[in-house]
Amino acid sequence: MHALGQLGTIDDYHWDTLQPRLSNAGYCVRETDGEFRHSSIKETLLRFIGVVFVLSSLVQWSFPDANFVGNPMMSKSLLSIAFALIGMAAYRFAMKGHRAEIHFDAKSRTIVLAALNRRDQQKGARKLPLRDITSIYVRRTDMASGKAALRIRLKSGGSEITALRGDLTEVEAVHALLCSKVRKAQNS
């Protein structure tokens, strides 16, 4: 039985907002696609807007020169550059991923945070050694009713990291499991 099953949370509980998965060196929990569907819609819309801006940078070259004030070549060039940069920035932001995934590897004593795009591809993973973590806690105050976030506070004193979002009971179950596994890894 894997780590999440040891607490009885896999077999005894129906997961709605979080999805536990098996992992070779520990376990993995990710936000489900259905609960955070707004993220997928936002990603698709931003990608579309980015493509439209990049195409707009090309289309404006077909307009007559009389529509531009001053030097038409300079105006068209600057508009092309601005539209292309805005489009590429919007597309890149959309592709970075907006759902979270957390891996705990007991052997290497690290927590890996990754962002997932709508195709469940990892975009930007961050490894956090246990020695760099001050605390892991559940935050309820800024989330909608019944929702919570699993937060990680680092020793460096920087901003806190939101590792997962989901239903309060599910986030608390993952928190309890993660804390027990971290204690076991630190004591061994």
N, C-alpha and C positions, 0 to 999 in steps of 0.2 A: 504494500500500500504506500502511495507516495505521501509527501509532506502534508498537503491539504486534507487528505483523507484521515490523517492521524487525529485531527481535531473533530472528526465526524462532520465536517462542513460540506464535503463533496456529496456523500451519499444521503445525508439527512436534510439537505437544504437545496432548494431550487435557486440557482444564481440568475439574477435578472440584469444587473448592470456591470458585473465583472465576470470575466471568464478565466477560470483557473486552467492551467495546462501543465503537462508533464515537461520536465527538463532533465537533461542528462546529469547535471551537477547539483541540482536543487529543485526549485520550482519557479513558475512564471505565472503572473496574473496580468490580464490586460482588460481595458475597458471594452465593452461590447459595442458592436457597430450600431445596433438598433437603438440603444439608450442615448447615444450621442450622435444621432442622425444629423442634427444640425451642423455638426462638424463636416460631414461628408457633403452636405449641400453647400456649405460655405466654401469648401475646397473647390468644388466644381464651378461655382459661380466666379470665384476669384481667378481660376484658370481661364475661364471664358473671357473675363474682362481683360486679363493679361494678353490673350491672343488678339482680341479686338484692338487694343492699344498698339500692339506691334504692327498689325495690318494697317491701322490708321496712319502709322508713320510712313507707310509706302503709298497709300491712297492719296494723300494730300499732294503728292507730286503731280497728279493728273489734273489738279485745279489750275485754272488760268492764272497767269502772273498778276493780272490786274486785281485779284482778290487780296494781295499781300501788300502791306505798307512798306515803303522804303525799298531796300534791295531784296527782290523776291527770292533770289538764290540763297541769301543769308537767312531770311525768314523761314524758308522751307527746310533748310539744313538744321536750324535750331529746333524747329518743331519736330522734325523727324527724330532727332536725337532725344528730345524730351519725351515724346510718345513711346519710343523704343525702350528707354530706360524705365519709364513708369510701367510699361507692359511686362518687361522682364522681371521687375521687382515684385509685381503682383503675382506673376506665375510662380516665381521662386518661393514666395511666402505660402502660396497654396500647396505647393508640393512638399513642404517641410513636415507635414503630418500634424494632426491635432488630437489624436487619441493617445493615451499613455499606456506603457507596458513596463512592468517591473520584474526583474529576474533577481533571485537571490542565489548566490553560489557559495555554499558552505565551505567548499574546499579551498577556494582562493580568498574567502572572506570578503567578498565584494557584493555590492548591490548595483545592478545595471539598470538605468532608466533609459527608455527609448521612446521615441515618438513614432506612431504608426500612421501611415496615410490610409486612404480609403481602400487600397488594395492589400492592406495588411503588410506592407513593406516597411521595414525599419528605416527611419530617417533620423540620423543623429543619435547615437547612443552615448551615454555618459556613465563611466564607471566610477563608483564611489567606494573606496576601501572603508571598512568598518572603523578603522582608526581615525578617519576624517569626519565621522558622523557624531554629533552631540546627542541628538534625540530624534525619535520617530514618534509622531503623534497623530491623532485624528482631530481635524478641525471641522466644527459644525456651524459656526456663526455666519460665515459669508455664503453659505450654500442655500439652495432652496429647501423647503420643508422636507424632512426625511432624507436629505442628501448630506454627504460629507466628503471630505478630502483627506487623503493620507499625505501628511507633510513630513519632510525631512529637513532638519536643522543641522548645518555644518559647523565644524569648529572654527572655520575661517571667519565666521561672523558675517558672511554675506547674506544675501536674501535667502529665504527659505524656498525649498523646492516642493512643488506639488507633484507627488508621485502617481496618485490615482484619484479618480473621482467616481462616486457611485452611491448606492443606497447606504444609509448609516449602518445597518446591521452587517452588510457585506464588507464594508470598509473596516468595521471593528473586528470582524472575524479574520481578515487578512492582517490587520495590525497585531492581533494577539498571536497569530501564527508566526509572523515575521519577528516579533520581539522574542518569542520563545526560541526560535531557530538562531537568532543572533546571539542570545545568551549562551546557547549550547556551543556555537562556533567560537565564541570568545573564551569559554572555559576549557575547550579542548586544546 
